[in-house]
Structure formats: C-alpha cells, structure tokens
Amino acid sequence: MTGTAPRRRALAERLAGAGVLVSPRWRAAVEAVPRELFLNPGVFLPAGGGRWRPVTAAGTDPDEWAQIAYRDESLTTQLDGHLTADQVGDLVEGSPTSSSTTPVTVVDMLEKLEVEDGHRVLEIGTGTGYSSALLCHRLGEDNVTTVEVDPGVAARADAALESAGYSTWTVTGDGLLGHPRRAPYDRVIATCAVRRVPYTWIRQTRPGGIVLATVGGSWHYGTGLAKVRVAGDGSAEGRIIGRSSFMQARSQAEVPIGGDLSARTAYADSERETRVSPLLLEEWMPAFLAQLAVPGARFTRATSAEGNRLLYLFDPDHESFASFLENGEAWTVRQGGPLSLWDTIEQALALWQEAESPDITTVRLHVTQGTHTYWIEGHPALRWQHHLH
C-alpha cells in the first residue's frame, strides 16, 4: 500500500499545518491508512443543480482516483439510503445518506477524544470505515467497536477495513443502542448528529470517560460538538467545544417539510412585526439557540411568486408554525398552533444579544437519564432544560 504514501504524508502535513493534527501517534495513523480504500465502489461529486456525478474507483485513472480521495473535503458515497456510484452511469439527483467526512473534521475529533494506550472506544456510525481504521491503528483493533445501522454500508466498511489490514468489532444495528456486551468503554465518539446525547452512550461509558457527539436538531447547520465527561453517579457534564455538522442519525432523520407551505400557514392566531430579524436563524449560533429554545423547531426557506423571501418555522409534533414576510427592512410574523414558536425563539435571541452574543463554545451541558440541561455561565436567563421521553 505504498502507492499513495506521498499523498498520505502530504495530507498529514496539511492537517498539522492547520493545527488539527498534533499527536505523533495520530500522525502515524493518518500516514498509514489509505483513504482511497474506504471510498469503494465510488463517490458522487456535486455537479450543480442538485445533481451528482458518479465516479467509481474501477472506472477512473488511478492517479485521478487518488487525487479525489485526498481532497480536503467530504465525499458522498451513498444517495437516498441505497444508491452507490457503481449503480448509475450518468448524472443523478438524490440526497446524501453516507459519506467520507473531510479528514480535517475526522482527525480534529479524534484528537479531541483524548485517547490513551489501552483505551476501548465505541464508535457510532461506521460509515466508510476510514475513522474506524484510524482508531484501529492508534489503539489496536481489539479495542475498537464500531456500530453502523445500514447493513450495506457496514459490509462495504468491513471489506475496506479488511483490505487495509484491520479487523474490528463491527456491529450492524441501531446506532443509538451501542454495543453493551463490550461495555464499559473509555471513549464514545459519534460520526452522526443526534438531537441529544442518548443516555445509553453515557451508561456504556466508565466514570471518567468521554462522550463526543454532534448535537442539535435536523437543521443542516446550527449544531455543536458536545464533549462530556461521565461522573460516578451516571450523569455527564461538559460543554459545546465548537461547531460541527454531520448527517442526522438514521433513526432520527426527518422528512423535509414540503407541500404547499402557504396552505400549511393559512390560518394564523396572531400577526405582528418582529422585534428581532428572523434572518438571524441563518447564522450558526442563533440557529443553535433556536433549537435549544424549541427543540422541535424546523426552519425552511422559500420564495414567493413575486420573488420575495419567505421564511418558516414548523414544529410538526405540536402542529405549530410561524411564517415570516419581508416588508422593506422589517419582517412580519404570523403564528399558529398551541406553541408560539417565534415568541419563544425571539426571546432567547434577544437575551443572547443582550449578553453580547456569546459564542457556541460558551454553552455548557449536563446530561442525566431524564434530562439534558444547557446553559451559558453568568447568564441565568440563558438556560434550557429538555426532559427526555
């Protein structure tokens, strides 16, 4: 496996130069694991207009394939929960459901996991298996358990791991359940996004261990990387250590809001001018706060027949909505349903602005079996408690 060794060393250099790759042991893993093996049978490259161009390993010049494999970007490997690049021969439409995450994100998370020799790690979301291989190289394959909900994805990852010389505990099943037979683990890392850290992960982590996961709603942004340490009483506490974006866990994925949005919002209970611009919801930290204030909220954009921007908030579980119409520099909000979605979110955003708009890394998190509590220290009004069902 020496053919792409120069590219692996170059990747390690770029990651080190970016300040992401710090540990010599992780650098050795990056230089040893061939990313191209974990992209079989191929990838989908964006072609514009919501379409994808399939590129297969078998049908591509080896140098071109290696160049694609070592791009500093995420590479889509599956569309719509089943389609792989070898199954189509031309441009195709679809929604990504599996990918090889950009190496800068993968390595950054692994460094932040703070592993030590002998640690046992549970990985939620095997995906292509590339991060699994990095873990196996660093810790030894007997210390790594990885869970993948999609049997086809798991089979391809197993084949790639074997071709790279690794054999680990790959479990196919619900990614939220973990694999208690091998617990307790020293570290748990999730390569998918979840609304909240599942308590099963906390329960399977030894006291003093770390759980690292992307938390937030179904928005494509406005999610944060939570790092919590498990205590002896079964709770866990930590903070959001930065922005993070992953595909939603399959068991939590939601169907996009569609249909006639104007019909969905035709009957409002109230109408007024907003005090805070809803355009804030297009920014990362305000979007994260909105999902803390109303965990079921989903944000949608549209354009009217006249070309005006339209923004919507929906909470399908509570059959509530807020719709926004731009009027010059002002916005009008119409709300309907038992929850006044915008009233609650607007209050949170106003309090955040009054607190001088602290960054997402100021958010603390405490997890118990029954609750998730988020807060920003020094600002008692910026506190949210979510009760688990």
N, C-alpha and C positions, 0 to 999 in steps of 0.2 A: 504493500500500500504506500509506495514511495512516490507515485506519480503526482499527487497533489501536495506533497510535503512542502514545497516552497510556498504554495498558496496558504497552507495552514499556518506556516510561520509568519507570513505577511498578515494574515488575519489576527494572529496573536499580537503582532506589533501594533496594528491599528487599535485593537482593544486596549492595549497597555497605554498607548498614546492618548487615548480618550479618558484615561484614568479609571477604566472599568475593570480591567484585568490587573490584579495586584499580586495575588499569591503565586509563587513559583509552582505549586502543585496544580493549581488550576491552569496555569500557562502550559504545563506539560500535557494536561488533558486536551486543551484546545489544539496543540500541535500534533497530538497523536490521533485524534478522532476524525476520520474523513467525513465531512458533512455530506458529500455527494452521495454516499451510500444510503443516506436517510431521506433521499428525495425520490426514490423509485416508487412507481414506474415513471413518474414525471411530475411536472408542475404546470400551473396555469399562470401565465403572465398577463397583467392588465392590458387590454387593447383599446380602452376608451369606450364610452357609451354603455357602460355596464357589461361589456363583453370581455371574454378571456381567450387567450391564445394558448392551446395546449402544446407543451414541449416535453418530449419523452427522452429519457436517457438513451434508449436504444436507437432512436432516430435522429440523434444530434451528434455533431462532431465532438469528440472527447474534450478538446480544448474549449469549445463553446459551452459545453455542459459544465465543465469545471468553473468557467467564468461566471455562469449563472449561479452555481452552487455557493460561491464565495462572495456573492454580492452582500453588501451591508443592508439587507432588507429582509422582511418576512416573505416567504414563498408559499403560495397557496397550493396545497396538494390534493384537496378534495372539494367538490361543489355539491351543495344540496344533499349532503348526508350520504352520497353513494358514488358520485361520478368522479373518475380518475382520468388523468390525461391520456392514457392509452386507450380509452374507450371512445374518443372522438378524434376527428381529423381536421376540424375547421373551427373557426371562432364559435364560441358558445356563451350563452348567458347563464347566470347562476349565482348563488350566494355561497361564499366560502364557509366551510364547516370543519376544515382541518388545515393546518399549515405548519411550516417550519419557521418558528419565530426568529426574528432577526437576532444574530449572535450577540449583539451588544446587550439586548434585553436578557437573553438566556444567561450569559456569563455574569451580568450585573446581579441577577437574582441569586445565582449560585454563590457568588462572593458574599452576599448579604445573609446567606443562610448560616454562616459561621460554623461550618462543619469541622470536625476534628477526626483524626485517625480512629477507626473503630466505631464511629457513629453509624447507626442504622437509620436510613432515610426512606420515607414513604413519599412517592411522587404521584400526584393526582393529575391525570391527563398525559398519557404516554405520547400521544401524537405521533410524530415521525420516529421518535426514539432517540433523537440526537442528544437532548439533555440527559436522557437516561444513560447513554453511553458515556457522557462526560462524568456523571456521577459514578458509574461503574469503574472508570479509570482512576478516579480520585480515591474512592473508598473501598473498592473491591466489589465484584458483582454479588457476593453473598450478603452484602449489607444494603442492597438496593431493592425495594419493591415498588413496582410501578403499576398503576391502575388505568385502564382505558375502557370506556363504555362502548366503543364501536368495535365489534369483532373484526371487521375488515381492516381497520386502521391498526388494531393490535397485531394482527397477523403480519402485516407489512413491516411493522416496527420490530417484531420478533425476528423476521428474516434479515432485516438490516443489522440488528444487534449481533446476530449470529455471524453474518458476513464480516462484521467488524471485529469479531473475536470475543464477544461478550454474551453471557447467558445469565439473565437475572430473573427474578420473580415477577413475571408479567401477569397481571390479573385482569380478566375481562369482566366487567360488571358496572354497577352504578358507581360513578366516580365520587359520589358523596359518601359512600359507605366505607371506603378504605379497605384495609385487609387486616382485621383484628387478630387473626391467627398468629401474626408475627409481631404484634404489638407487645410492649410499648416501643415506640420509635423515639429517637433523639431529635429528629427533624421531620417536618412535613412541609412539602412545597407543592403548590398548585399551579399548573400551567393553563388554567382556565379561570374565568371570572365567576364569582358567586355573589349572590345578594348579601349574604352574611357568612361568616366562617362557621361551617357546620360543627356542631358540638361533638359529633363522632370523631372529628380530627383532634379536638382537644383531648377527648377521652383516650385516644390511642397514643398520646404523646406523654412521655415521662415528665415528672416535675423538673423544671429547669430547662425543658426542651423548647424548641422554637417552631411556630407555625407561620408560614409565609404564604400569603394569598392575596389576589386582587379582589377587592370588594366594591360593590356598587350595584346599581340597577341594570336594566337592559339597554341603557344608552351606550352608544359606541365610544363615548368619552366620559369624562367626569367620574372616573373610577380611580381608586387609590390602592397602593400596595400596603397591606396591613402586615405588620410584624409583631407578633405577640409571644410572650413567654409564659409557659404553663406553670401555675403555682401548685403547691401541695394540696390545696383544698379543691382542686379540679377546675378552678377558674383560670383565666388567662388575661394578661394585660400587656399593652404596648401602645403603638401609635401607627399612624399612616406615615410611611417613610418616603413617599414620593408618588408621582403619577404612574399609572400602569394601565395598559389596555390589552385585554385578551378576549378571545371568543367566550361567550357565555357557556357554562357547563350545560351539556345537552339536556339534562333533566330540569334545568331552569330556563332554557331558551324559550322566548316568547314569539308568537307570530306577530309580525309588524302590523301596526294599526293601518287599516286600509279602508276601502269603500268610499262612500260619499261623506267626506268629513263635515261638509256644511249641514248635511242631514243629521249627522250624529250630534251636532251642536245647535240644532234649530231652536230648541226650547230652553231658554236660559231663565234662571231665577233672579239674576241680578246683572247690572251693567254699569260700569264706571270707568273713569280714566285711571290708568295705573300710576302708582307713586314711584315705582322702580321699573326701569325698562326691562321687558322680557328678553331683550337681546342678550342680557347677562347670562341667560341659560345656554348660550352658545360658547361660553367660556368655561374652562375646566373646573376651577374651584366653586363657582356658583352652581354649576351643574351637580357637583358632588354634594353641596349643601342642600340643594333642592331634593335630592334623593334621600338625604337624612331626614329632612322635614316631612316629606311624604314618600315613604319607601315604595309605594305602588305607582308613583307618577311615571308617565312615559311622555316624552317630548317629540313632537312631529312638526315638520315644516311643509309648507305648500305655497302655491302661487295662485292668486285669483285670476279670473278670466280677463281682468283689466291689467294684470301684471303686478298687482300689489302683493307684498309679502304677507303671508298668513302663518301664524304660529298657534300650536295647540298643545294643551296638556290633557292627558286622559288618565284616569285610574279605573280600569275595567272592573276590578274587584268590587269597587264601591259605586260603579255606574255614575261617575262624576267627570266633569270636564271643565276646562277653561279655554276659551278661544280669544285670540288677540288680533286686532285690526289696526294697522298703522294709519295715523292721521297726522300727516306732516311730521313733526318731531315728537308727537305724543302717540300713545297707544291706548286703545280702548279694550277692556277685558270684559267678556261675558262669561258667567259661571253658572253651572247647573249640576244638580245632584246633591246628595247628602253631605259631601265634603266640599268645602270652599277651597279648592286646590291652590289657587293663586293667592288668596288671603294668607294662607299658612306659609307658602314659599316666600312671598313678598316680605313678610315679617322677618323671616330668617335672613333674607338677603339684606334688609335694612339694618338689622342688628350687626351683621357681619361688616357692612360698610362703616357703621359707627365705631366698630372695633378696629378700624384702619385696615380692613381687608386682609386678615392673616392668611398665610399660605396653607395649602393642604397638609403640609408636614407638621402643622401645629395641632392637628386633630389627634386626640388620644382615644383609646378603645379599651373597653373592659368586657369580657365575654364570660357568661355563666351558662348553665344548662337552660335557663329560662329567658335570659335577656342579653341584648347587645346594647351597651351604653357608649355613646360618643360624646366628647366634649372638647372645648378649647379652653385651656387653662387661663384663669384670670378673667373669664367672661362667663359668669354663671348663666346668663340667658342663652348662651350658645351651647346647649346640652340637649341631647335626644336619647330617649330610651326606647328600644324596639323589643317588644315581647314576642317570643317565639311561640309558634302554634304547634 
